[in-house]
Structures are given as C-alpha cells and as structure tokens.
Amino acid sequence: MEMILKMALYVHIVAGFTALAAGLVPMFAQKGGKAHVFWGNVFYWAMFLVALTALIRFKMEFRLIFLAGIAVFSFYNTFTGARLVRMKKNLAPELIDWIGAILTIISAFAMMTFGVLAYQKGITFYAILFNVFGIFSLLMATEDLRVFSGKKLIDNTVPFQARYWFQNHISRMGGAYIATVTAFLVVNNPPYIPSLVVWIAPGVIGGVIIGRTRRYYMEKAKGKL
C-alpha cells in the first residue's frame, strides 16, 4: 500500500507539471487549430491523472480531504470544459454529464460540511477554504443541472447565449488551469506570503482575466451581427 501511495504521489507531481505547461498552449494557439486541440487533450488527461492520484491518496485528515475536494472541483471544470465543445450544437446532456454534476454537488456539500467541522475545531484556515471552494463547486454544478433540465433556457438569438458553449468552455478550462497554478504556488509558497492568500489570489486574478476574455469574445460576436 505504501508503494502505491508513493507511485500515486510521483504521478501526481508529473501530471501536475504537465498540466501547468500544456495548459498554456491552448490559451494562445489558434482556437480550434491542431495545437489547440492536441495540447488541450494533453491538459485534459494530465488533469485526470492529477484528480485520480489525489483521490487515491485520500485520508481522513483535513489537508488530504481538502485536496480530494479540489481534485473533484478542478477535474469537473476540465471535464465540462471539454464536454461543452462536444455539445456546442446541442446542449442535451448524456448520462455521464448528469453523473458528473451530481457527484460534484455531493462533493460540494461534503466540503462545506468539513468546513463547519474545521471551524468547530478552531481551524479557520481550512474552514474558509472548504466553504469557498465548496460553494463554487455547488454553484457550478447546479447551473449545469439547470441547463440540462431546461430550467435555464439558452436563447440562441442573444450573442452571449448563442455561444454559451464557447463562453463556458473558456470559464471551465480557465478555472481548471487556475487550480493547477494554485497547486504549484501552494507547494512553492514563499514564506512571506500568507497561505490563505496563495490559495485564493490566483482564483481572484484568474477570474478577472476570464471575465475580460469572455467580454472580448461577446463583443466580437455582437460585431458580427
């Protein structure tokens, strides 16, 4: 068992570095081009290995429980980011899409529950992290279920919604890459920067960049009408 955990750690590290490097290429390569697709697939499977090995290393202690929750959060971003490209002509979900969203919601509630337990034990650091990422996971998966069930309608006459798949492909893949950058910074955290800042700052900065990118493509879509 100890050998399996060590192997999982090594694979986790290699896959993490692979995702960190490969994830940059699709951002700057021509959208839909060969480089975008190839390196996007490399990033996808690297993130899959990151999530899988994090779950293999799961133990009932706050640090590893949180890493397992983040693994679900980050891979769900990657998974749905890829699925949206396949579903761009028809947002009708398949069984795997429902399963992914439901499992992420379960993970979100588990994270928030452990956030409460961490608060009760006086571990404010993990109480904040569990709840922040738990809420984000819940909102993300809940939105997907609303789209799948038809409760959130997509109006194809509106430029932003007509490219719903594209806008959310940017958000989800961007969110997955932010998780990769965050993990790298946490492991290599400079001692003069508070850990909580390292955990949350990439998401704030990355969120702003994602928002600006979405607005850019939304305005570009409007200009083509």
Secondary structure by P-SEA (a helix, b strand, c coil): caaaaaaaaaaaaaaaaaaaaaaaaaaccccccaaaaaaaaaaaaaaaaaaaaaaaaccccaaaaaaaaaaaaaaaaaaaaaaaaaacccccccaaaaaaaaaaaaaaaaaaaaaaaaaaacaaaaaaaaaaaaaaaaaaaaaaaaaaacccccccccccccaaaaaaaaaaaaaaaaaaaaaaaaaaccccccaaaaacaaaaaaaaaaaaaaaaaaaaaaaac
